[in-house]
Amino acid sequence: MEPAEREAPALPAPRPLSDEPSGSLCRRLKASDRAAFAEAFRRHRDGLLRYVFAIVRDDALAHDLVQDVFEGLWALRDRLDPAQSLAALLFRMARNRALRHLRDARLHARKHTEIEPPPPPDLPGHTLDADRLGRLLRAWIDELPTQQREALVLSRFHALSHQEIAEAMGLSPRTVNNHIVRALKRLQRRLDALEPSALP
């Protein structure tokens, strides 16, 4: 009996990730192969959670939205195109769900999480350790314009190609490249503004 529209198949116990090409995985998903669904879940779940959390800033909500993404993947499995990147599709679905939630939250005047302002930088002469620098970089990334931040996160933290990011964000690869270049320049300027003696 076919699962209900929003009912994802039960997942087997985790096993090491395979290096099966995305196109082959899509073809198996189109054939309602539950093992292929489990493989897609294992391969992409953690990256999607980090990406959605960066948008909604709520761990429990991120888990719920990512679960929705995989339920949606199973529901549309018969329409998958093996020639298209499965990762790009999943990140686009995740992005749409996260942004839709924030939009709906604003429309209903519900409280939503604001990004905390970064802590003030150390005074000149004080030494920044690696952890402190990491926190500053994360705060600076949070302050980037939305599309620059998304493109940078997908490229540097999720290893998506510019083409995959373009598919996920609904942009051209050239525009994606421009966003990443501008984001990196902004971060470099912030880093250059620190006293040399403050670097670890």
MODELLER restraints for C-alpha pairs under 7 A, 6 or more apart:
rsr = mdl.restraints
at = mdl.atoms
rsr.add(forms.Gaussian(group=physical.xy_distance, feature=features.Distance(at['CA:5:A'], at['CA:75:A']), mean=5.42, stdev=0.5))
rsr.add(forms.Gaussian(group=physical.xy_distance, feature=features.Distance(at['CA:6:A'], at['CA:71:A']), mean=5.32, stdev=0.5))
rsr.add(forms.Gaussian(group=physical.xy_distance, feature=features.Distance(at['CA:6:A'], at['CA:72:A']), mean=6.70, stdev=0.5))
rsr.add(forms.Gaussian(group=physical.xy_distance, feature=features.Distance(at['CA:6:A'], at['CA:75:A']), mean=6.49, stdev=0.5))
rsr.add(forms.Gaussian(group=physical.xy_distance, feature=features.Distance(at['CA:7:A'], at['CA:71:A']), mean=6.18, stdev=0.5))
rsr.add(forms.Gaussian(group=physical.xy_distance, feature=features.Distance(at['CA:8:A'], at['CA:71:A']), mean=5.01, stdev=0.5))
rsr.add(forms.Gaussian(group=physical.xy_distance, feature=features.Distance(at['CA:8:A'], at['CA:74:A']), mean=6.11, stdev=0.5))
rsr.add(forms.Gaussian(group=physical.xy_distance, feature=features.Distance(at['CA:9:A'], at['CA:34:A']), mean=6.53, stdev=0.5))
rsr.add(forms.Gaussian(group=physical.xy_distance, feature=features.Distance(at['CA:11:A'], at['CA:38:A']), mean=5.57, stdev=0.5))
rsr.add(forms.Gaussian(group=physical.xy_distance, feature=features.Distance(at['CA:12:A'], at['CA:38:A']), mean=6.90, stdev=0.5))
rsr.add(forms.Gaussian(group=physical.xy_distance, feature=features.Distance(at['CA:17:A'], at['CA:42:A']), mean=7.00, stdev=0.5))
rsr.add(forms.Gaussian(group=physical.xy_distance, feature=features.Distance(at['CA:17:A'], at['CA:43:A']), mean=6.41, stdev=0.5))
rsr.add(forms.Gaussian(group=physical.xy_distance, feature=features.Distance(at['CA:22:A'], at['CA:85:A']), mean=6.54, stdev=0.5))
rsr.add(forms.Gaussian(group=physical.xy_distance, feature=features.Distance(at['CA:22:A'], at['CA:86:A']), mean=6.04, stdev=0.5))
rsr.add(forms.Gaussian(group=physical.xy_distance, feature=features.Distance(at['CA:23:A'], at['CA:82:A']), mean=4.27, stdev=0.5))
rsr.add(forms.Gaussian(group=physical.xy_distance, feature=features.Distance(at['CA:23:A'], at['CA:83:A']), mean=6.02, stdev=0.5))
rsr.add(forms.Gaussian(group=physical.xy_distance, feature=features.Distance(at['CA:24:A'], at['CA:82:A']), mean=6.90, stdev=0.5))
rsr.add(forms.Gaussian(group=physical.xy_distance, feature=features.Distance(at['CA:25:A'], at['CA:36:A']), mean=5.98, stdev=0.5))
rsr.add(forms.Gaussian(group=physical.xy_distance, feature=features.Distance(at['CA:26:A'], at['CA:80:A']), mean=6.40, stdev=0.5))
rsr.add(forms.Gaussian(group=physical.xy_distance, feature=features.Distance(at['CA:26:A'], at['CA:81:A']), mean=6.98, stdev=0.5))
rsr.add(forms.Gaussian(group=physical.xy_distance, feature=features.Distance(at['CA:26:A'], at['CA:82:A']), mean=5.10, stdev=0.5))
rsr.add(forms.Gaussian(group=physical.xy_distance, feature=features.Distance(at['CA:27:A'], at['CA:82:A']), mean=5.94, stdev=0.5))
rsr.add(forms.Gaussian(group=physical.xy_distance, feature=features.Distance(at['CA:28:A'], at['CA:36:A']), mean=5.95, stdev=0.5))
rsr.add(forms.Gaussian(group=physical.xy_distance, feature=features.Distance(at['CA:29:A'], at['CA:36:A']), mean=5.76, stdev=0.5))
rsr.add(forms.Gaussian(group=physical.xy_distance, feature=features.Distance(at['CA:29:A'], at['CA:37:A']), mean=6.25, stdev=0.5))
rsr.add(forms.Gaussian(group=physical.xy_distance, feature=features.Distance(at['CA:29:A'], at['CA:77:A']), mean=5.76, stdev=0.5))
rsr.add(forms.Gaussian(group=physical.xy_distance, feature=features.Distance(at['CA:30:A'], at['CA:77:A']), mean=4.97, stdev=0.5))
rsr.add(forms.Gaussian(group=physical.xy_distance, feature=features.Distance(at['CA:30:A'], at['CA:78:A']), mean=4.57, stdev=0.5))
rsr.add(forms.Gaussian(group=physical.xy_distance, feature=features.Distance(at['CA:30:A'], at['CA:80:A']), mean=6.40, stdev=0.5))
rsr.add(forms.Gaussian(group=physical.xy_distance, feature=features.Distance(at['CA:47:A'], at['CA:158:A']), mean=6.31, stdev=0.5))
rsr.add(forms.Gaussian(group=physical.xy_distance, feature=features.Distance(at['CA:48:A'], at['CA:66:A']), mean=6.62, stdev=0.5))
rsr.add(forms.Gaussian(group=physical.xy_distance, feature=features.Distance(at['CA:48:A'], at['CA:91:A']), mean=6.60, stdev=0.5))
rsr.add(forms.Gaussian(group=physical.xy_distance, feature=features.Distance(at['CA:48:A'], at['CA:94:A']), mean=6.97, stdev=0.5))
rsr.add(forms.Gaussian(group=physical.xy_distance, feature=features.Distance(at['CA:49:A'], at['CA:62:A']), mean=5.94, stdev=0.5))
rsr.add(forms.Gaussian(group=physical.xy_distance, feature=features.Distance(at['CA:49:A'], at['CA:63:A']), mean=6.42, stdev=0.5))
rsr.add(forms.Gaussian(group=physical.xy_distance, feature=features.Distance(at['CA:49:A'], at['CA:66:A']), mean=6.39, stdev=0.5))
rsr.add(forms.Gaussian(group=physical.xy_distance, feature=features.Distance(at['CA:52:A'], at['CA:62:A']), mean=5.52, stdev=0.5))
rsr.add(forms.Gaussian(group=physical.xy_distance, feature=features.Distance(at['CA:52:A'], at['CA:94:A']), mean=6.54, stdev=0.5))
rsr.add(forms.Gaussian(group=physical.xy_distance, feature=features.Distance(at['CA:52:A'], at['CA:95:A']), mean=6.87, stdev=0.5))
rsr.add(forms.Gaussian(group=physical.xy_distance, feature=features.Distance(at['CA:52:A'], at['CA:98:A']), mean=6.32, stdev=0.5))
rsr.add(forms.Gaussian(group=physical.xy_distance, feature=features.Distance(at['CA:53:A'], at['CA:59:A']), mean=6.12, stdev=0.5))
rsr.add(forms.Gaussian(group=physical.xy_distance, feature=features.Distance(at['CA:53:A'], at['CA:62:A']), mean=5.28, stdev=0.5))
rsr.add(forms.Gaussian(group=physical.xy_distance, feature=features.Distance(at['CA:55:A'], at['CA:98:A']), mean=6.65, stdev=0.5))
rsr.add(forms.Gaussian(group=physical.xy_distance, feature=features.Distance(at['CA:56:A'], at['CA:62:A']), mean=6.91, stdev=0.5))
rsr.add(forms.Gaussian(group=physical.xy_distance, feature=features.Distance(at['CA:56:A'], at['CA:98:A']), mean=6.44, stdev=0.5))
rsr.add(forms.Gaussian(group=physical.xy_distance, feature=features.Distance(at['CA:57:A'], at['CA:113:A']), mean=6.27, stdev=0.5))
rsr.add(forms.Gaussian(group=physical.xy_distance, feature=features.Distance(at['CA:65:A'], at['CA:97:A']), mean=6.62, stdev=0.5))
rsr.add(forms.Gaussian(group=physical.xy_distance, feature=features.Distance(at['CA:65:A'], at['CA:98:A']), mean=6.90, stdev=0.5))
rsr.add(forms.Gaussian(group=physical.xy_distance, feature=features.Distance(at['CA:66:A'], at['CA:94:A']), mean=6.50, stdev=0.5))
rsr.add(forms.Gaussian(group=physical.xy_distance, feature=features.Distance(at['CA:69:A'], at['CA:90:A']), mean=6.96, stdev=0.5))
rsr.add(forms.Gaussian(group=physical.xy_distance, feature=features.Distance(at['CA:69:A'], at['CA:93:A']), mean=6.17, stdev=0.5))
rsr.add(forms.Gaussian(group=physical.xy_distance, feature=features.Distance(at['CA:69:A'], at['CA:94:A']), mean=6.00, stdev=0.5))
rsr.add(forms.Gaussian(group=physical.xy_distance, feature=features.Distance(at['CA:85:A'], at['CA:164:A']), mean=6.66, stdev=0.5))
rsr.add(forms.Gaussian(group=physical.xy_distance, feature=features.Distance(at['CA:88:A'], at['CA:164:A']), mean=4.89, stdev=0.5))
rsr.add(forms.Gaussian(group=physical.xy_distance, feature=features.Distance(at['CA:88:A'], at['CA:165:A']), mean=6.45, stdev=0.5))
rsr.add(forms.Gaussian(group=physical.xy_distance, feature=features.Distance(at['CA:88:A'], at['CA:167:A']), mean=5.87, stdev=0.5))
rsr.add(forms.Gaussian(group=physical.xy_distance, feature=features.Distance(at['CA:88:A'], at['CA:168:A']), mean=4.93, stdev=0.5))
rsr.add(forms.Gaussian(group=physical.xy_distance, feature=features.Distance(at['CA:89:A'], at['CA:168:A']), mean=6.20, stdev=0.5))
rsr.add(forms.Gaussian(group=physical.xy_distance, feature=features.Distance(at['CA:91:A'], at['CA:168:A']), mean=5.66, stdev=0.5))
rsr.add(forms.Gaussian(group=physical.xy_distance, feature=features.Distance(at['CA:92:A'], at['CA:168:A']), mean=4.01, stdev=0.5))
rsr.add(forms.Gaussian(group=physical.xy_distance, feature=features.Distance(at['CA:92:A'], at['CA:169:A']), mean=6.25, stdev=0.5))
rsr.add(forms.Gaussian(group=physical.xy_distance, feature=features.Distance(at['CA:118:A'], at['CA:136:A']), mean=6.94, stdev=0.5))
rsr.add(forms.Gaussian(group=physical.xy_distance, feature=features.Distance(at['CA:118:A'], at['CA:139:A']), mean=5.28, stdev=0.5))
rsr.add(forms.Gaussian(group=physical.xy_distance, feature=features.Distance(at['CA:124:A'], at['CA:195:A']), mean=5.93, stdev=0.5))
rsr.add(forms.Gaussian(group=physical.xy_distance, feature=features.Distance(at['CA:124:A'], at['CA:198:A']), mean=6.82, stdev=0.5))
rsr.add(forms.Gaussian(group=physical.xy_distance, feature=features.Distance(at['CA:125:A'], at['CA:197:A']), mean=6.11, stdev=0.5))
rsr.add(forms.Gaussian(group=physical.xy_distance, feature=features.Distance(at['CA:125:A'], at['CA:198:A']), mean=6.31, stdev=0.5))
rsr.add(forms.Gaussian(group=physical.xy_distance, feature=features.Distance(at['CA:126:A'], at['CA:198:A']), mean=5.72, stdev=0.5))
rsr.add(forms.Gaussian(group=physical.xy_distance, feature=features.Distance(at['CA:127:A'], at['CA:197:A']), mean=6.41, stdev=0.5))
rsr.add(forms.Gaussian(group=physical.xy_distance, feature=features.Distance(at['CA:127:A'], at['CA:198:A']), mean=4.22, stdev=0.5))
rsr.add(forms.Gaussian(group=physical.xy_distance, feature=features.Distance(at['CA:127:A'], at['CA:199:A']), mean=6.39, stdev=0.5))
rsr.add(forms.Gaussian(group=physical.xy_distance, feature=features.Distance(at['CA:127:A'], at['CA:200:A']), mean=6.75, stdev=0.5))
rsr.add(forms.Gaussian(group=physical.xy_distance, feature=features.Distance(at['CA:128:A'], at['CA:198:A']), mean=4.97, stdev=0.5))
rsr.add(forms.Gaussian(group=physical.xy_distance, feature=features.Distance(at['CA:128:A'], at['CA:199:A']), mean=5.41, stdev=0.5))
rsr.add(forms.Gaussian(group=physical.xy_distance, feature=features.Distance(at['CA:128:A'], at['CA:200:A']), mean=5.48, stdev=0.5))
rsr.add(forms.Gaussian(group=physical.xy_distance, feature=features.Distance(at['CA:129:A'], at['CA:200:A']), mean=4.98, stdev=0.5))
rsr.add(forms.Gaussian(group=physical.xy_distance, feature=features.Distance(at['CA:130:A'], at['CA:200:A']), mean=5.79, stdev=0.5))
rsr.add(forms.Gaussian(group=physical.xy_distance, feature=features.Distance(at['CA:140:A'], at['CA:187:A']), mean=6.81, stdev=0.5))
rsr.add(forms.Gaussian(group=physical.xy_distance, feature=features.Distance(at['CA:141:A'], at['CA:149:A']), mean=6.22, stdev=0.5))
rsr.add(forms.Gaussian(group=physical.xy_distance, feature=features.Distance(at['CA:142:A'], at['CA:149:A']), mean=6.99, stdev=0.5))
rsr.add(forms.Gaussian(group=physical.xy_distance, feature=features.Distance(at['CA:144:A'], at['CA:183:A']), mean=6.82, stdev=0.5))
rsr.add(forms.Gaussian(group=physical.xy_distance, feature=features.Distance(at['CA:147:A'], at['CA:179:A']), mean=6.82, stdev=0.5))
rsr.add(forms.Gaussian(group=physical.xy_distance, feature=features.Distance(at['CA:148:A'], at['CA:179:A']), mean=4.68, stdev=0.5))
rsr.add(forms.Gaussian(group=physical.xy_distance, feature=features.Distance(at['CA:148:A'], at['CA:180:A']), mean=5.96, stdev=0.5))
rsr.add(forms.Gaussian(group=physical.xy_distance, feature=features.Distance(at['CA:148:A'], at['CA:183:A']), mean=5.53, stdev=0.5))
rsr.add(forms.Gaussian(group=physical.xy_distance, feature=features.Distance(at['CA:149:A'], at['CA:183:A']), mean=6.96, stdev=0.5))
rsr.add(forms.Gaussian(group=physical.xy_distance, feature=features.Distance(at['CA:151:A'], at['CA:165:A']), mean=6.65, stdev=0.5))
rsr.add(forms.Gaussian(group=physical.xy_distance, feature=features.Distance(at['CA:151:A'], at['CA:176:A']), mean=6.27, stdev=0.5))
rsr.add(forms.Gaussian(group=physical.xy_distance, feature=features.Distance(at['CA:151:A'], at['CA:179:A']), mean=6.49, stdev=0.5))
rsr.add(forms.Gaussian(group=physical.xy_distance, feature=features.Distance(at['CA:151:A'], at['CA:180:A']), mean=5.95, stdev=0.5))
rsr.add(forms.Gaussian(group=physical.xy_distance, feature=features.Distance(at['CA:152:A'], at['CA:180:A']), mean=5.27, stdev=0.5))
rsr.add(forms.Gaussian(group=physical.xy_distance, feature=features.Distance(at['CA:152:A'], at['CA:183:A']), mean=6.87, stdev=0.5))
rsr.add(forms.Gaussian(group=physical.xy_distance, feature=features.Distance(at['CA:154:A'], at['CA:160:A']), mean=5.78, stdev=0.5))
rsr.add(forms.Gaussian(group=physical.xy_distance, feature=features.Distance(at['CA:154:A'], at['CA:165:A']), mean=6.65, stdev=0.5))
rsr.add(forms.Gaussian(group=physical.xy_distance, feature=features.Distance(at['CA:155:A'], at['CA:161:A']), mean=6.54, stdev=0.5))
rsr.add(forms.Gaussian(group=physical.xy_distance, feature=features.Distance(at['CA:162:A'], at['CA:173:A']), mean=5.44, stdev=0.5))
rsr.add(forms.Gaussian(group=physical.xy_distance, feature=features.Distance(at['CA:162:A'], at['CA:176:A']), mean=6.36, stdev=0.5))
rsr.add(forms.Gaussian(group=physical.xy_distance, feature=features.Distance(at['CA:162:A'], at['CA:177:A']), mean=6.80, stdev=0.5))
rsr.add(forms.Gaussian(group=physical.xy_distance, feature=features.Distance(at['CA:163:A'], at['CA:173:A']), mean=5.41, stdev=0.5))
rsr.add(forms.Gaussian(group=physical.xy_distance, feature=features.Distance(at['CA:166:A'], at['CA:172:A']), mean=5.34, stdev=0.5))
rsr.add(forms.Gaussian(group=physical.xy_distance, feature=features.Distance(at['CA:166:A'], at['CA:173:A']), mean=5.22, stdev=0.5))
rsr.add(forms.Gaussian(group=physical.xy_distance, feature=features.Distance(at['CA:166:A'], at['CA:176:A']), mean=6.14, stdev=0.5))
